[in-house]
């Protein structure tokens, strides 16, 4: 039972595009996990649908390969106006790193996350626009499967994908001037 990472990545990117952004980066090691890869592919699909070229230099690492998170994030000299982050925790690190470099979020750079998971407020003062994972539905599906196993009832092994939804908060600003 998994969240719909592909659609979530797509929806977040499409939302940024609807807010006037055309220079959108992705923060996350694309091959690190299947969920990050799926979120990235949704990001790519949204760019393609809107005729926005993919820029490899705007896909940024958030961790060492098979290792720890990168605490000193590196941004490109040609800065995007928005970032799709693979999770809310990374989004909070991006906001913190941007702020330390005198960028204002969302005035200069918009940031979106994934999960709608609350982190300590010490990480960022900016509430993060995100794709909320439907944890209740995921838990319900897991419990139903476990009950069937316990009762030795027949069930079909499958991957159950649970859709979430966009939660608009304060980390995105509409760009009036189209890029």
C-alpha positions as CSV (number, residue, x, y, z in Angstrom):
1,X,0.0,0.0,0.0
2,X,1.7,3.1,-1.2
3,X,0.9,6.8,-1.9
4,X,0.5,7.9,-5.5
5,X,4.0,9.5,-5.8
6,X,3.8,9.8,-9.6
7,X,0.5,11.7,-9.6
8,X,1.6,13.8,-6.5
9,X,4.8,14.9,-8.3
10,X,2.7,15.7,-11.4
11,X,0.1,17.6,-9.4
12,X,2.7,19.7,-7.5
13,X,4.5,20.7,-10.7
14,X,1.3,21.4,-12.6
15,X,0.3,23.7,-9.6
16,X,3.5,25.6,-9.8
17,X,3.0,26.0,-13.6
18,X,-0.5,27.3,-13.0
19,X,1.0,29.9,-10.6
20,X,3.1,31.2,-13.5
21,X,6.4,29.3,-12.8
22,X,8.3,28.0,-15.8
23,X,11.7,27.7,-14.2
24,X,11.1,24.7,-11.9
25,X,13.8,22.6,-10.3
26,X,13.6,19.2,-8.6
27,X,15.3,18.5,-5.3
28,X,16.0,14.8,-4.6
29,X,18.3,11.9,-5.7
30,X,16.1,10.5,-8.4
31,X,17.5,6.9,-8.3
32,X,17.6,6.7,-4.5
33,X,14.1,5.3,-3.9
34,X,11.2,4.3,-6.0
35,X,9.0,7.0,-4.4
36,X,11.5,9.7,-5.3
37,X,11.8,8.4,-8.8
38,X,8.0,8.3,-9.2
39,X,7.7,11.9,-7.9
40,X,10.4,13.0,-10.4
41,X,8.6,11.2,-13.3
42,X,5.4,13.1,-12.4
43,X,7.4,16.3,-12.4
44,X,8.8,15.5,-15.9
45,X,5.3,14.7,-17.2
46,X,4.0,18.0,-16.1
47,X,6.9,19.9,-17.7
48,X,6.4,18.0,-20.9
49,X,2.6,18.6,-21.1
50,X,3.3,22.4,-20.8
51,X,6.2,22.4,-23.3
52,X,8.7,23.3,-20.6
53,X,12.2,21.9,-21.3
54,X,13.7,19.7,-18.7
55,X,17.0,21.1,-17.3
56,X,19.3,18.4,-15.8
57,X,21.2,21.2,-13.9
58,X,18.0,21.9,-12.0
59,X,17.7,18.3,-10.6
60,X,19.7,18.6,-7.4
61,X,21.0,16.1,-4.9
62,X,19.6,16.1,-1.4
63,X,21.7,13.2,-0.1
64,X,24.9,11.3,-0.8
65,X,24.4,8.1,-2.9
66,X,23.1,5.5,-0.4
67,X,24.1,7.8,2.4
68,X,23.3,10.7,4.6
69,X,21.5,13.9,3.7
70,X,23.5,16.8,2.4
71,X,23.2,19.6,4.9
72,X,24.9,22.2,2.8
73,X,22.7,22.1,-0.3
74,X,24.2,23.4,-3.6
75,X,22.0,25.5,-5.8
76,X,22.7,26.3,-9.5
77,X,24.0,29.8,-10.5
78,X,21.0,30.1,-12.8
79,X,18.4,29.8,-10.0
80,X,14.9,28.3,-10.7
81,X,11.9,30.3,-9.5
82,X,10.5,27.2,-7.8
83,X,11.5,23.8,-6.5
84,X,9.5,20.5,-6.3
85,X,11.0,18.7,-3.3
86,X,10.7,14.9,-2.8
87,X,9.3,15.4,0.7
88,X,8.4,18.1,3.2
89,X,11.6,17.5,5.3
90,X,13.7,18.3,2.2
91,X,11.5,21.2,1.4
92,X,12.1,22.6,4.9
93,X,15.9,22.2,4.3
94,X,15.6,23.9,1.0
95,X,13.8,26.9,2.5
96,X,16.4,27.1,5.3
97,X,19.3,27.0,2.8
98,X,17.6,29.5,0.5
99,X,17.0,31.9,3.4
100,X,20.6,31.6,4.5
101,X,21.6,32.7,1.0
102,X,19.3,35.8,1.3
103,X,16.5,34.4,-0.9
104,X,13.0,35.0,0.3
105,X,10.4,32.1,0.2
106,X,8.0,32.5,-1.5
107,X,8.8,36.0,-2.9
108,X,12.0,35.0,-4.7
109,X,11.7,31.2,-4.9
110,X,8.6,29.0,-4.3
111,X,9.0,25.6,-2.7
112,X,6.6,22.6,-2.5
113,X,7.0,19.3,-0.6
114,X,5.3,15.9,-0.4
115,X,3.6,14.2,2.6
116,X,2.0,17.0,4.6
117,X,4.0,15.8,7.5
118,X,4.6,18.3,10.3
119,X,8.2,18.9,11.4
120,X,9.5,21.0,14.3
121,X,8.8,24.6,13.6
122,X,12.5,25.3,14.1
123,X,13.2,24.0,10.6
124,X,11.2,26.7,8.8
125,X,8.7,29.4,9.6
126,X,7.1,29.0,6.2
127,X,4.2,26.6,6.0
128,X,4.9,24.3,3.1
129,X,2.5,23.7,0.2
130,X,2.5,20.0,-0.3
131,X,0.8,16.8,-1.5
132,X,-0.9,15.2,1.4
133,X,-0.6,11.4,1.7
134,X,-3.9,9.8,2.7
135,X,-2.6,7.9,5.7
136,X,-6.1,6.9,6.9
137,X,-6.8,5.2,3.6
138,X,-3.4,3.5,3.6
139,X,-3.8,2.3,7.1
140,X,-7.3,1.0,6.4
141,X,-6.0,-1.0,3.4
142,X,-3.2,-2.4,5.4
143,X,-5.5,-3.4,8.3
144,X,-7.9,-5.1,5.9
145,X,-5.1,-7.1,4.3
146,X,-3.7,-8.2,7.7
147,X,-7.2,-9.2,8.9
148,X,-7.6,-11.4,5.8
149,X,-4.2,-13.0,6.4
150,X,-5.0,-13.7,10.0
151,X,-8.4,-15.2,9.1
152,X,-6.8,-17.2,6.3
153,X,-9.2,-15.6,3.8
154,X,-8.2,-15.5,0.2
155,X,-6.9,-12.2,-1.0
156,X,-5.1,-11.1,-4.1
157,X,-1.5,-9.9,-3.7
158,X,-1.2,-6.5,-5.3
159,X,0.2,-3.0,-5.0
160,X,-2.5,-0.7,-3.8
161,X,-1.9,2.9,-4.8
162,X,-3.7,5.5,-2.6
163,X,-4.3,9.0,-4.1
164,X,-3.7,12.1,-2.0
165,X,-4.4,15.8,-2.6
166,X,-2.8,19.2,-2.8
167,X,-2.6,21.3,0.3
168,X,-2.0,25.0,-0.4
169,X,0.0,26.8,2.3
170,X,2.4,29.8,2.2
171,X,5.5,28.5,0.3
172,X,4.3,29.4,-3.2
173,X,3.8,32.8,-4.7
174,X,2.1,33.5,-8.0
175,X,4.4,34.9,-10.6
176,X,2.6,37.7,-12.5
177,X,5.3,38.0,-15.1
178,X,5.4,35.0,-17.3
179,X,9.0,33.8,-17.9
